[in-house]
Amino acid sequence: MRAGLYEPNQLRTFLAVAQTLSFTQAARRLGVRQSTVSQHVRRLEEATGRPLFVRDTHGVELTEDGEAMLGFARTILAAHERAAAFFTGTRLRGRLRFGASEDFVTTRLPEILEAFRREHPEVDLELTVELSGTLQDRLEAGRLDLILAKRRGGGPEESAGDGELVWQDVLVWIGAPRLRLDPDRPVPLIVFPPPGITRLRALEALRAQGRPWRIACTSTSLSANVAAARAGLGVMAHTRGLVPPGLVELPARAGLPELGAVDFVLRKGRRPGATEEAANALAAAILAGGDRLHRPR
């Protein structure tokens, strides 16, 4: 086994592709050309002797070996970062105000935050869990330093100022397994209050379709909305990769309109110095573990 078998740059590129399932989006995140992304993945596959991705005209998927490489890549990169911090003598300090969307309540984000706290014990990490729209407003007002939140589905028109893409998914309609909608009655909706992005998207789609609707439940709490959905009170617009246990995606025969794509992004505030360094470190940790964010615990 030759030295330098798994190079950090190649592993970072691999993680970016694995999390976005797109060579184009990975290149945008890393600030490199798509040809560079392809080259890094090819060299890593040559080093392992195994294909890590299946690529066709429909998209990109991880192979079984690619799934296994996710854990190894995170471990190797974490060790690399610890070694670099140790020998440069850098220790992060200060107060970091981090905001996360309600969507991540049931994911493995707490594990990422716990690891960050172990690595940087002198950083005072303050967590705010809120609606994405509220987090965006607080970041703009200087009340948060880093947020992990939703934005409208991103295409090429999305600018770097809108945040660093962690991954992209689609919104779908979900409800209780036995829920049946009456086509002659308004759609019962379970929604977050304004400025909820999923609420806005659901109402826009139903209006465009000309489908009547009514609000069956409103709550700022994801747990409360999920409980209402499990009780069969109505349907929710939700990220396909984060469907809570006990709920299912509604089939096309339900006749509800498509909701389109949604991006999950990291955005940083404008406080320089120690806060900026801590925000950069936490952002890097979240990006490295981004694939774990759309896998329920």
BAFI-3210 file (N, C-alpha, C; in Angstrom, 3 decimals, decimal comma, padded with zeros to 6 digits):
// residues 297
n [1|2|3|4|5|6|7|8|9|10|11|12|13|14|15|16|17|18|19|20|21|22|23|24|25|26|27|28|29|30|31|32|33|34|35|36|37|38|39|40|41|42|43|44|45|46|47|48|49|50|51|52|53|54|55|56|57|58|59|60|61|62|63|64|65|66|67|68|69|70|71|72|73|74|75|76|77|78|79|80|81|82|83|84|85|86|87|88|89|90|91|92|93|94|95|96|97|98|99|100|101|102|103|104|105|106|107|108|109|110|111|112|113|114|115|116|117|118|119|120|121|122|123|124|125|126|127|128|129|130|131|132|133|134|135|136|137|138|139|140|141|142|143|144|145|146|147|148|149|150|151|152|153|154|155|156|157|158|159|160|161|162|163|164|165|166|167|168|169|170|171|172|173|174|175|176|177|178|179|180|181|182|183|184|185|186|187|188|189|190|191|192|193|194|195|196|197|198|199|200|201|202|203|204|205|206|207|208|209|210|211|212|213|214|215|216|217|218|219|220|221|222|223|224|225|226|227|228|229|230|231|232|233|234|235|236|237|238|239|240|241|242|243|244|245|246|247|248|249|250|251|252|253|254|255|256|257|258|259|260|261|262|263|264|265|266|267|268|269|270|271|272|273|274|275|276|277|278|279|280|281|282|283|284|285|286|287|288|289|290|291|292|293|294|295|296|297]
n.u [000,852|000,783|002,242|000,207|-002,233|-004,958|-005,779|-006,341|-007,620|-008,849|-010,603|-012,241|-013,463|-014,786|-016,664|-018,173|-019,399|-020,797|-022,626|-024,093|-024,815|-024,114|-021,882|-021,601|-022,744|-021,023|-018,590|-019,219|-019,582|-016,983|-015,495|-014,079|-013,214|-015,486|-014,178|-011,996|-013,199|-014,108|-011,638|-010,480|-012,252|-011,916|-009,208|-009,336|-010,970|-009,298|-007,285|-008,589|-009,397|-011,972|-015,257|-016,864|-019,044|-022,086|-022,740|-025,003|-027,266|-029,325|-028,432|-026,378|-025,257|-024,308|-022,201|-022,142|-019,577|-018,939|-020,696|-019,506|-017,074|-017,767|-017,775|-015,069|-013,812|-014,708|-013,540|-010,770|-010,366|-011,116|-009,092|-006,928|-007,478|-007,347|-004,653|-003,431|-004,333|-003,144|-000,340|-000,026|-000,724|-003,115|-006,019|-009,418|-011,516|-014,109|-017,481|-020,073|-022,886|-025,188|-027,600|-030,162|-032,361|-035,711|-036,003|-033,882|-034,164|-034,619|-032,396|-028,871|-027,494|-027,015|-024,900|-022,793|-022,490|-021,792|-019,291|-017,892|-017,865|-016,254|-013,837|-013,326|-013,337|-013,211|-014,865|-017,821|-020,718|-023,821|-027,036|-029,736|-032,925|-035,110|-037,610|-036,682|-036,948|-037,070|-034,547|-032,944|-033,649|-032,700|-029,978|-029,344|-029,864|-027,763|-027,889|-027,281|-024,524|-023,951|-025,869|-027,869|-029,982|-033,086|-033,550|-035,246|-035,546|-032,535|-031,129|-028,927|-029,141|-028,880|-026,993|-023,665|-023,875|-026,192|-025,686|-023,829|-024,112|-025,302|-026,830|-029,196|-032,677|-036,041|-039,312|-042,110|-045,478|-046,671|-048,186|-050,344|-050,215|-052,754|-054,259|-056,701|-057,544|-060,335|-061,400|-063,335|-063,362|-061,786|-058,187|-056,775|-054,440|-051,320|-049,185|-046,263|-046,135|-046,043|-042,667|-042,568|-040,922|-041,760|-044,497|-045,183|-044,482|-046,269|-048,806|-048,582|-048,348|-050,797|-052,589|-051,824|-052,638|-055,316|-056,610|-058,700|-058,075|-057,591|-056,521|-055,521|-053,900|-051,540|-048,260|-045,230|-043,606|-041,971|-042,372|-044,976|-046,462|-045,884|-047,090|-049,762|-050,085|-049,656|-051,934|-053,774|-054,870|-054,298|-052,275|-048,757|-046,237|-043,052|-039,532|-038,266|-036,100|-036,151|-038,378|-040,445|-040,586|-043,427|-044,909|-045,749|-044,873|-047,248|-049,035|-049,000|-051,604|-053,110|-053,404|-052,208|-050,323|-046,961|-044,112|-041,529|-037,938|-035,703|-033,177|-030,613|-028,652|-025,606|-025,076|-023,090|-022,471|-021,334|-019,346|-016,058|-012,794|-012,314|-014,868|-015,571|-013,641|-014,404|-016,957|-016,285|-014,972|-017,025|-018,791|-017,240|-017,167|-019,852|-020,253|-018,516|-019,832|-022,233|-023,781|-024,907|-026,944|-029,281|-030,279|-032,276|-031,963]
n.v [-001,186|002,033|005,186|008,046|007,165|007,793|010,863|013,986|016,117|014,758|013,172|015,121|016,105|013,780|013,521|015,837|015,293|012,973|013,980|015,944|014,584|015,269|016,234|018,750|020,454|019,818|020,816|023,532|023,993|023,509|025,325|024,802|023,538|021,455|019,419|019,021|017,940|015,512|014,373|014,064|012,224|010,065|009,424|008,676|006,448|004,852|004,496|003,032|000,891|000,304|001,042|003,999|005,532|005,377|006,489|007,967|009,094|009,998|010,787|010,718|008,134|006,577|003,723|000,479|000,254|002,937|003,917|002,722|004,068|006,588|006,756|006,166|008,309|010,557|009,988|009,971|012,599|014,042|013,252|014,335|017,087|017,405|016,814|018,885|021,123|020,601|020,720|023,270|024,694|026,016|027,081|027,224|029,822|031,699|032,990|031,368|031,681|029,597|028,627|026,308|024,715|023,524|021,147|019,470|018,212|015,477|014,294|013,384|015,575|016,442|014,708|015,637|018,198|017,545|016,300|018,493|020,151|018,629|018,747|021,463|022,786|025,303|026,978|028,709|027,457|028,351|027,274|027,714|026,715|026,984|028,167|028,160|030,595|032,449|032,082|033,027|035,734|036,479|036,057|038,014|040,226|040,198|038,631|035,992|033,790|031,729|029,693|026,812|026,049|026,000|026,919|028,205|025,901|025,295|026,418|027,075|029,780|030,499|032,349|032,662|034,182|033,368|031,264|028,270|025,298|022,406|020,059|019,014|018,540|017,277|018,627|016,951|015,669|014,519|012,151|010,364|006,764|005,609|007,683|009,239|011,410|013,446|014,232|016,143|017,926|020,594|020,544|019,354|021,034|020,806|022,935|025,045|028,269|031,541|032,805|030,293|028,241|025,841|026,029|028,293|027,322|025,147|026,439|028,108|026,207|024,822|026,901|027,544|025,235|025,448|024,230|023,889|024,585|024,111|025,179|022,835|022,423|024,370|024,999|025,987|023,977|021,130|018,568|018,723|019,189|016,830|014,981|015,719|015,050|012,268|011,601|011,794|014,244|015,803|016,806|017,291|019,431|018,356|017,596|015,104|013,426|013,481|012,366|011,861|009,081|006,911|008,352|008,757|009,227|010,743|009,110|009,606|009,432|010,825|013,318|015,765|018,808|019,053|019,987|020,832|021,568|021,838|023,530|022,874|024,865|026,392|029,421|032,218|034,720|038,110|038,633|039,272|037,801|035,762|034,659|034,315|032,429|030,248|029,803|029,068|026,659|025,065|025,040|023,613|021,134|020,407|020,250|018,148|016,057|016,018|014,107|012,630|014,156|013,908|011,490|009,711|009,340]
n.w [000,000|-001,035|000,052|000,809|-000,168|000,212|-000,396|001,237|-000,256|-002,338|-000,878|000,294|-001,989|-002,811|-000,686|-001,100|-003,579|-002,878|-001,063|-002,436|-004,664|-007,228|-009,693|-010,707|-008,729|-006,637|-007,594|-007,614|-004,881|-003,915|-005,276|-007,630|-010,928|-012,822|-014,123|-012,487|-010,224|-011,317|-011,927|-009,353|-008,199|-009,935|-009,472|-006,794|-006,960|-008,458|-006,591|-004,602|-006,052|-006,592|-007,847|-006,845|-007,356|-009,245|-012,375|-014,593|-017,204|-015,671|-013,207|-010,217|-008,109|-005,034|-004,839|-003,198|-002,124|-002,168|-000,207|002,015|001,990|002,860|005,718|006,249|004,927|006,374|008,873|008,293|007,368|009,640|011,428|010,101|010,300|013,084|013,549|012,109|013,557|016,032|015,554|014,592|016,702|017,077|018,722|018,895|020,065|021,779|021,230|019,597|017,712|016,599|014,256|013,469|011,206|011,913|010,571|011,112|013,507|013,873|012,780|012,482|013,309|016,032|016,761|015,190|016,242|018,857|018,463|017,469|019,744|021,442|020,066|020,110|022,821|023,967|022,653|022,964|022,283|021,066|020,473|018,260|017,367|014,775|012,386|008,926|007,519|009,624|010,761|008,661|008,704|011,258|010,958|009,055|010,601|012,322|014,571|014,651|013,903|012,187|010,078|009,348|006,981|005,037|001,583|-001,268|-003,998|-005,682|-008,653|-011,387|-011,127|-008,510|-006,259|-004,857|-002,602|-001,429|000,175|001,138|-000,509|001,033|000,646|-001,889|-002,268|-002,816|-002,288|-000,949|-000,621|002,446|004,731|007,027|006,802|006,196|005,321|003,313|000,755|000,044|-003,082|-003,575|-001,545|000,358|000,603|003,543|005,437|007,136|008,603|009,009|010,624|008,951|008,531|007,032|004,707|003,485|003,909|002,333|-000,200|-000,466|-000,430|-002,663|-004,729|-004,591|-005,104|-007,721|-008,982|-008,653|-006,616|-003,841|-000,329|003,230|006,469|008,707|010,868|012,622|013,630|015,239|015,921|014,816|015,830|016,854|014,511|013,119|014,834|014,498|011,815|011,917|013,297|011,354|010,605|008,423|005,568|004,934|003,542|002,881|003,201|001,074|001,778|004,528|005,735|008,489|010,842|010,702|008,929|005,439|001,974|-000,127|-002,745|-006,370|-007,260|-005,465|-006,415|-005,867|-006,356|-007,757|-005,800|-006,135|-005,968|-003,117|-001,359|001,030|002,953|004,150|005,794|006,576|009,081|009,660|011,519|012,231|013,033|015,949|016,081|013,397|012,646|014,245|013,204|010,589|011,126|012,253|010,102|008,254|009,554|009,442|006,688|006,117|007,360|006,050|004,672|006,675|007,578|006,150|006,877|008,930|012,514]
ca.u [000,000|001,697|001,941|-000,679|-003,273|-006,193|-005,377|-007,441|-008,363|-009,705|-011,658|-013,193|-014,240|-015,681|-017,767|-019,024|-020,213|-021,682|-023,676|-024,941|-025,135|-023,965|-020,529|-021,700|-022,932|-019,796|-017,609|-019,635|-019,306|-015,549|-014,859|-013,159|-013,881|-016,085|-013,157|-011,173|-013,986|-014,057|-010,274|-010,287|-013,028|-011,272|-007,980|-009,706|-011,447|-008,101|-006,566|-009,327|-009,634|-013,416|-016,113|-017,527|-020,301|-022,708|-023,122|-025,718|-027,912|-030,326|-027,828|-025,239|-025,600|-023,208|-022,185|-021,989|-018,243|-019,009|-021,317|-018,494|-016,036|-018,232|-017,264|-013,609|-013,418|-014,921|-012,556|-009,446|-010,322|-011,145|-007,746|-006,071|-007,733|-006,821|-003,190|-003,062|-004,561|-002,172|001,018|000,013|-000,982|-004,310|-007,172|-010,528|-012,174|-015,137|-018,902|-020,597|-024,342|-025,518|-029,023|-030,481|-033,772|-036,469|-035,886|-032,768|-034,422|-034,556|-031,220|-027,691|-026,805|-026,450|-023,611|-021,803|-022,257|-021,071|-017,895|-017,306|-017,616|-015,091|-012,642|-013,125|-014,022|-013,194|-015,878|-019,142|-021,668|-025,222|-027,870|-031,109|-033,699|-036,214|-037,962|-035,597|-037,136|-036,709|-033,083|-032,379|-033,849|-031,812|-028,607|-029,223|-029,897|-026,561|-028,192|-026,711|-023,236|-023,938|-027,144|-028,093|-031,397|-033,593|-033,871|-035,957|-034,734|-031,481|-030,609|-027,727|-029,315|-028,584|-025,676|-022,878|-024,332|-027,351|-025,241|-023,045|-025,008|-024,975|-027,409|-030,443|-033,696|-037,319|-040,420|-043,197|-046,615|-046,638|-049,315|-050,482|-050,341|-054,146|-054,952|-057,270|-058,071|-061,573|-061,143|-064,380|-063,262|-060,481|-057,062|-056,437|-052,996|-050,575|-048,152|-045,598|-046,606|-045,093|-042,321|-042,151|-040,699|-042,621|-045,866|-045,320|-044,443|-047,508|-049,921|-048,374|-048,619|-052,232|-053,247|-051,540|-053,433|-056,720|-057,154|-059,015|-057,383|-057,899|-055,486|-055,987|-053,014|-050,386|-047,385|-043,810|-042,910|-042,039|-042,946|-046,426|-047,013|-045,791|-048,123|-051,042|-050,117|-049,839|-053,325|-054,626|-055,554|-054,065|-051,040|-047,669|-045,155|-041,860|-038,389|-038,345|-035,040|-036,296|-039,740|-040,414|-041,186|-044,871|-045,529|-045,338|-045,106|-048,515|-048,860|-049,431|-053,057|-053,748|-053,723|-051,646|-049,309|-045,543|-043,651|-040,225|-036,703|-035,349|-031,759|-030,183|-027,428|-024,953|-024,785|-022,298|-022,648|-020,270|-018,464|-014,700|-011,996|-012,491|-016,192|-015,506|-012,858|-015,238|-018,019|-015,676|-014,679|-018,273|-019,291|-016,460|-017,600|-021,185|-020,084|-017,882|-020,822|-023,503|-024,584|-025,631|-028,034|-030,531|-030,506|-032,808|-031,222]
ca.v [000,000|003,150|006,359|009,006|006,435|008,574|012,244|014,779|016,865|013,806|012,758|016,232|016,107|012,625|013,833|016,847|014,607|012,043|014,717|016,664|013,667|016,060|016,716|020,194|021,103|019,625|021,778|024,858|024,087|023,509|026,429|024,261|023,144|020,128|018,467|018,729|017,009|014,213|013,857|013,621|010,991|008,995|009,014|007,961|005,124|004,084|004,153|001,972|-000,252|000,045|002,172|004,623|006,111|004,957|007,697|007,806|010,333|010,407|011,357|010,091|007,376|005,879|002,263|-000,073|000,650|004,370|004,070|002,375|005,096|007,781|006,743|006,256|009,656|011,461|009,686|010,393|014,059|014,532|013,056|015,305|018,400|017,399|016,892|020,230|022,035|020,314|021,159|024,721|025,291|026,853|026,674|028,136|030,368|032,696|032,656|031,082|031,563|028,732|028,367|025,162|024,570|022,466|019,915|018,630|017,698|014,013|013,799|013,153|016,837|016,494|014,010|016,530|019,269|016,969|016,127|019,838|020,612|017,896|019,238|022,890|022,995|026,704|027,714|028,715|027,232|028,610|026,704|028,181|025,905|027,830|028,063|028,655|032,020|033,192|032,028|033,942|037,105|036,724|036,165|039,326|041,234|040,065|037,930|034,656|033,811|030,662|028,985|025,679|026,309|025,769|028,017|027,696|024,995|026,028|026,127|027,856|031,198|030,770|032,968|032,242|034,923|032,702|030,205|027,156|024,157|021,165|019,103|019,411|017,498|017,754|018,630|016,033|015,660|013,349|012,026|009,061|005,717|005,310|008,916|009,333|012,753|013,543|015,212|017,158|018,783|021,283|019,772|019,758|021,287|020,960|023,858|025,981|029,635|032,365|032,743|028,944|028,047|024,754|026,572|029,146|026,489|024,374|027,315|028,537|025,081|024,551|028,017|027,402|024,109|025,764|023,268|024,534|024,038|024,698|024,924|021,899|022,554|025,255|024,996|026,219|022,766|020,005|017,428|018,918|018,982|015,402|014,314|015,984|014,255|010,867|011,446|011,838|015,521|016,429|016,513|018,250|019,517|018,009|017,125|013,654|012,712|013,629|011,984|011,299|007,754|006,900|009,080|008,270|010,123|010,469|008,700|010,562|009,379|011,786|014,470|017,010|019,349|018,907|021,092|021,290|021,302|022,675|023,452|023,085|025,643|027,055|030,837|032,791|036,125|039,041|038,981|038,801|037,373|034,431|034,147|033,862|031,195|029,190|029,536|028,315|025,298|024,321|024,836|022,521|019,892|020,068|019,814|016,822|015,070|016,389|012,953|012,126|015,056|013,472|010,103|009,761|008,608]
ca.w [000,000|-001,164|000,874|000,157|-000,879|000,260|-000,183|001,779|-001,267|-003,041|000,049|000,403|-003,232|-002,741|000,218|-001,733|-004,588|-002,183|-000,365|-003,388|-005,764|-008,442|-009,919|-010,919|-007,435|-005,858|-008,098|-007,160|-003,448|-003,660|-005,996|-008,630|-012,160|-012,781|-014,560|-011,306|-009,422|-011,989|-011,788|-007,973|-007,990|-010,701|-008,780|-005,567|-007,386|-008,843|-005,360|-003,897|-006,931|-006,582|-008,244|-005,702|-007,833|-010,497|-013,077|-015,857|-017,645|-014,685|-012,012|-009,559|-006,911|-004,385|-004,841|-001,851|-001,674|-001,907|001,111|003,020|001,982|003,570|007,089|006,227|004,512|007,498|009,912|007,827|007,334|011,025|011,970|009,417|010,884|014,455|013,475|011,667|014,676|017,089|015,227|014,394|018,010|017,042|019,522|018,668|021,249|021,500|021,264|018,261|017,729|015,458|014,079|012,622|010,881|012,574|009,791|011,554|014,850|013,897|012,069|013,309|013,575|017,386|016,809|014,598|017,210|019,989|018,055|017,388|021,111|021,959|019,387|020,388|024,101|024,393|021,898|023,592|021,189|021,394|019,414|018,082|016,420|014,331|010,982|008,065|007,243|010,831|010,875|007,660|009,197|012,405|010,447|008,429|011,663|013,128|015,826|014,523|013,199|011,190|010,055|008,449|006,725|003,692|000,691|-002,445|-004,815|-006,363|-009,975|-011,661|-010,812|-007,106|-006,131|-003,706|-001,448|-000,849|001,060|000,612|-000,620|001,738|-000,286|-002,524|-002,208|-003,325|-001,350|-001,298|000,302|003,309|005,646|007,654|005,771|005,833|004,968|001,970|000,514|-000,726|-004,147|-003,618|-000,363|000,440|001,135|004,912|005,483|008,383|008,135|009,893|010,393|008,197|007,112|006,675|003,275|003,003|003,896|001,155|-001,401|-000,531|-000,795|-004,052|-005,632|-004,588|-005,803|-009,154|-009,462|-008,472|-005,646|-002,565|000,832|004,525|007,462|009,729|012,034|012,490|014,800|014,986|016,337|013,893|016,541|016,920|013,169|012,815|015,623|013,838|010,586|012,296|013,722|010,178|010,489|007,133|004,846|005,099|002,561|003,653|002,418|000,843|002,485|005,979|006,129|009,841|011,015|010,880|007,832|004,122|000,844|-000,780|-004,142|-007,393|-007,435|-004,557|-007,247|-005,360|-007,277|-007,412|-004,966|-006,598|-005,226|-001,982|-001,010|002,410|002,797|005,268|005,583|007,666|009,398|009,280|012,641|011,951|014,179|016,522|015,725|012,007|012,611|014,808|012,236|009,483|011,594|012,374|008,739|007,665|010,187|008,923|005,304|006,124|007,781|005,448|004,275|007,844|007,914|005,547|007,266|010,284|013,528]
c.u [000,891|001,263|001,043|-001,810|-004,571|-005,832|-006,570|-008,259|-009,319|-010,859|-012,697|-014,073|-015,233|-016,893|-018,720|-019,932|-021,228|-022,857|-024,618|-025,458|-025,113|-022,526|-020,534|-021,827|-021,693|-018,723|-017,924|-019,311|-017,817|-014,819|-013,823|-013,948|-014,450|-015,085|-012,241|-011,891|-013,918|-012,682|-010,026|-011,020|-012,377|-010,020|-008,282|-010,214|-010,279|-007,336|-007,262|-009,477|-011,104|-014,164|-016,864|-018,870|-020,781|-023,217|-023,845|-026,415|-028,914|-029,715|-026,667|-025,730|-024,346|-023,329|-022,098|-020,622|-018,192|-019,642|-020,305|-017,429|-016,461|-017,646|-015,763|-013,153|-013,574|-013,859|-011,174|-009,338|-010,346|-009,769|-006,769|-006,222|-007,193|-005,308|-002,736|-003,224|-003,519|-000,808|001,104|-000,287|-002,206|-005,412|-008,266|-011,149|-013,305|-016,537|-019,409|-022,094|-024,776|-027,013|-029,248|-031,982|-034,399|-036,300|-034,857|-032,959|-034,216|-033,352|-030,057|-026,861|-026,276|-025,107|-022,498|-021,463|-021,485|-019,591|-017,191|-016,971|-016,413|-013,804|-012,307|-013,832|-014,070|-014,122|-017,210|-020,195|-023,100|-026,090|-029,267|-031,773|-034,950|-036,586|-036,857|-035,729|-036,752|-035,196|-032,421|-032,491|-032,885|-030,356|-028,383|-029,174|-028,676|-026,779|-027,742|-025,435|-023,150|-025,294|-027,098|-029,591|-031,773|-033,614|-034,628|-035,005|-033,781|-031,196|-029,358|-027,867|-028,994|-027,159|-024,977|-023,329|-025,523|-026,957|-024,478|-023,897|-024,469|-025,552|-028,731|-031,409|-034,960|-038,336|-041,512|-044,322|-046,545|-047,855|-049,323|-050,705|-051,773|-054,930|-055,446|-057,893|-059,333|-061,370|-062,173|-064,334|-061,897|-059,415|-056,755|-054,918|-052,498|-049,332|-047,457|-046,205|-045,645|-043,903|-041,853|-042,053|-041,606|-044,078|-046,102|-045,371|-045,739|-048,675|-049,802|-048,764|-050,108|-053,004|-053,053|-052,375|-054,931|-057,409|-057,469|-058,319|-057,898|-056,762|-056,073|-055,156|-051,877|-049,575|-045,969|-042,986|-043,079|-042,695|-044,467|-047,071|-046,973|-046,859|-049,498|-051,178|-050,327|-051,269|-054,299|-055,357|-055,357|-052,738|-050,036|-046,803|-043,862|-040,766|-038,412|-037,303|-035,161|-037,701|-039,701|-041,028|-042,681|-045,631|-044,975|-045,588|-046,412|-048,290|-049,410|-050,952|-053,807|-054,069|-053,175|-050,528|-047,889|-045,072|-042,249|-039,086|-036,547|-033,872|-031,584|-028,792|-026,887|-024,727|-024,085|-022,622|-021,408|-019,371|-017,069|-014,022|-012,317|-013,835|-016,195|-014,735|-013,664|-016,359|-017,485|-015,423|-015,959|-018,875|-018,558|-016,889|-018,957|-021,090|-019,471|-018,876|-022,182|-024,386|-025,384|-026,839|-029,346|-030,714|-031,013|-031,973|-031,777]
c.v [001,240|004,319|007,308|008,359|007,229|010,016|013,080|015,525|015,961|013,353|013,861|016,304|014,956|012,928|014,847|016,211|013,692|012,770|015,440|015,756|014,400|016,527|018,234|020,936|020,964|020,614|023,182|025,036|024,258|024,649|025,959|023,927|021,739|019,063|018,078|017,740|015,606|013,562|013,328|012,310|009,826|008,496|008,263|006,559|004,246|003,621|003,011|000,719|-000,620|001,254|002,694|005,241|005,379|006,217|007,345|009,123|010,851|011,012|010,525|009,351|006,722|004,374|001,781|000,297|002,155|004,666|003,776|003,461|006,345|007,852|006,876|007,675|010,644|011,255|010,197|011,912|014,653|014,395|014,055|016,689|018,484|017,529|018,293|021,233|021,849|020,928|022,642|025,452|026,172|026,247|027,711|028,556|031,286|032,129|032,481|030,830|030,849|028,471|027,228|025,080|023,419|021,125|018,949|018,040|016,194|013,445|013,614|014,426|016,908|015,785|014,893|017,655|018,759|016,800|017,479|020,360|019,901|018,443|020,677|023,260|024,455|027,589|027,582|028,645|027,427|028,166|027,310|027,286|026,690|027,493|028,687|030,147|032,894|033,213|032,983|035,383|037,424|036,834|037,553|040,437|041,156|039,348|036,474|034,755|032,779|029,982|027,832|025,671|025,971|027,075|027,394|026,899|025,726|025,514|026,944|029,311|031,516|031,290|032,479|032,954|034,293|031,545|029,110|025,896|022,957|019,989|019,629|018,239|018,040|017,739|017,698|016,207|014,391|013,357|010,650|007,998|005,473|006,545|008,869|010,719|012,683|014,609|016,330|018,115|019,464|020,390|020,245|019,864|021,381|021,756|024,552|027,367|030,392|032,718|031,356|028,754|026,955|025,212|027,377|028,314|025,698|025,236|027,790|027,432|024,787|025,661|027,893|026,273|024,410|024,840|023,987|023,838|024,716|024,344|024,039|022,002|023,494|025,201|025,323|024,985|021,653|018,810|017,523|018,679|017,510|014,615|014,504|015,160|012,773|010,582|011,524|013,147|016,174|016,018|017,636|018,274|019,318|017,499|015,607|012,886|012,752|013,261|011,325|009,902|007,861|007,670|008,587|009,341|009,746|010,096|009,739|010,573|010,300|013,088|015,794|017,501|019,073|020,174|021,585|021,014|022,254|022,460|023,594|023,706|026,115|028,510|031,386|034,260|036,932|039,435|038,422|038,281|035,970|033,830|033,596|032,554|030,022|028,816|028,729|026,863|024,478|024,065|023,682|021,175|019,451|019,595|018,418|015,736|015,290|015,225|012,391|012,989|014,681|011,972|010,123|008,923|007,214]
c.w [000,000|-000,292|000,083|-000,600|-000,935|000,609|000,271|000,726|-002,036|-002,167|000,221|-000,851|-003,248|-001,860|-000,408|-002,784|-003,917|-001,539|-001,317|-004,496|-007,098|-008,563|-010,098|-009,595|-006,565|-006,292|-007,622|-005,684|-003,194|-004,356|-006,999|-009,888|-012,024|-013,219|-013,403|-010,395|-010,018|-011,830|-010,381|-007,710|-008,721|-009,991|-007,489|-005,902|-007,836|-007,607|-004,609|-004,747|-007,015|-007,142|-007,027|-006,072|-009,072|-011,168|-014,369|-016,186|-016,623|-013,427|-011,487|-008,318|-006,350|-004,611|-003,399|-001,278|-001,394|-000,562|002,213|003,123|002,729|004,977|007,145|005,899|005,661|008,576|009,533|007,851|008,736|011,663|011,365|010,036|012,311|014,465|013,085|012,810|015,767|016,776|014,895|015,696|018,045|017,902|019,321|019,990|020,806|021,560|019,844|018,363|016,453|015,426|013,116|012,406|011,665|011,864|010,367|012,949|014,915|013,147|013,038|013,494|015,003|017,516|016,253|015,575|018,421|019,666|017,972|018,778|021,732|021,357|019,776|021,687|024,552|023,562|022,627|022,483|021,692|020,213|019,440|017,034|016,058|012,893|010,131|007,789|008,419|011,010|009,894|008,140|010,342|011,975|009,846|009,477|012,576|014,446|015,799|013,689|012,084|011,239|009,056|008,184|005,290|002,911|-000,489|-003,331|-005,709|-007,751|-010,169|-011,255|-009,367|-006,980|-004,888|-002,444|-000,751|000,041|000,337|000,650|000,151|000,966|-000,805|-002,486|-002,868|-002,191|-001,858|-000,282|001,131|004,232|006,278|006,582|005,305|005,411|003,522|001,817|-000,334|-001,800|-004,212|-002,419|-000,331|001,067|002,553|005,070|006,917|008,025|009,305|009,654|009,477|009,080|006,659|005,168|002,727|002,953|002,618|-000,116|-001,563|-001,004|-002,245|-005,026|-005,716|-005,309|-007,312|-009,766|-009,408|-007,500|-004,335|-001,401|002,091|005,484|008,563|011,006|011,692|013,768|014,363|015,310|015,311|014,567|016,608|015,564|012,771|013,571|014,983|012,561|010,892|012,734|012,551|009,974|009,127|006,538|005,082|003,844|003,331|002,717|002,296|001,653|003,991|006,459|007,508|009,899|011,255|009,825|006,511|003,076|000,167|-002,239|-005,107|-007,550|-006,468|-005,280|-006,772|-006,277|-006,802|-006,708|-005,327|-005,629|-004,046|-001,684|000,497|002,345|004,143|004,881|006,804|007,843|009,074|010,445|012,390|013,213|014,630|016,139|014,309|011,903|013,151|013,849|011,059|009,883|011,712|010,995|008,062|008,244|009,660|007,482|005,237|006,493|007,157|005,056|005,440|008,197|007,233|005,688|008,696|011,237|013,678]
res [m|r|a|g|l|y|e|p|n|q|l|r|t|f|l|a|v|a|q|t|l|s|f|t|q|a|a|r|r|l|g|v|r|q|s|t|v|s|q|h|v|r|r|l|e|e|a|t|g|r|p|l|f|v|r|d|t|h|g|v|e|l|t|e|d|g|e|a|m|l|g|f|a|r|t|i|l|a|a|h|e|r|a|a|a|f|f|t|g|t|r|l|r|g|r|l|r|f|g|a|s|e|d|f|v|t|t|r|l|p|e|i|l|e|a|f|r|r|e|h|p|e|v|d|l|e|l|t|v|e|l|s|g|t|l|q|d|r|l|e|a|g|r|l|d|l|i|l|a|k|r|r|g|g|g|p|e|e|s|a|g|d|g|e|l|v|w|q|d|v|l|v|w|i|g|a|p|r|l|r|l|d|p|d|r|p|v|p|l|i|v|f|p|p|p|g|i|t|r|l|r|a|l|e|a|l|r|a|q|g|r|p|w|r|i|a|c|t|s|t|s|l|s|a|n|v|a|a|a|r|a|g|l|g|v|m|a|h|t|r|g|l|v|p|p|g|l|v|e|l|p|a|r|a|g|l|p|e|l|g|a|v|d|f|v|l|r|k|g|r|r|p|g|a|t|e|e|a|a|n|a|l|a|a|a|i|l|a|g|g|d|r|l|h|r|p|r]
***
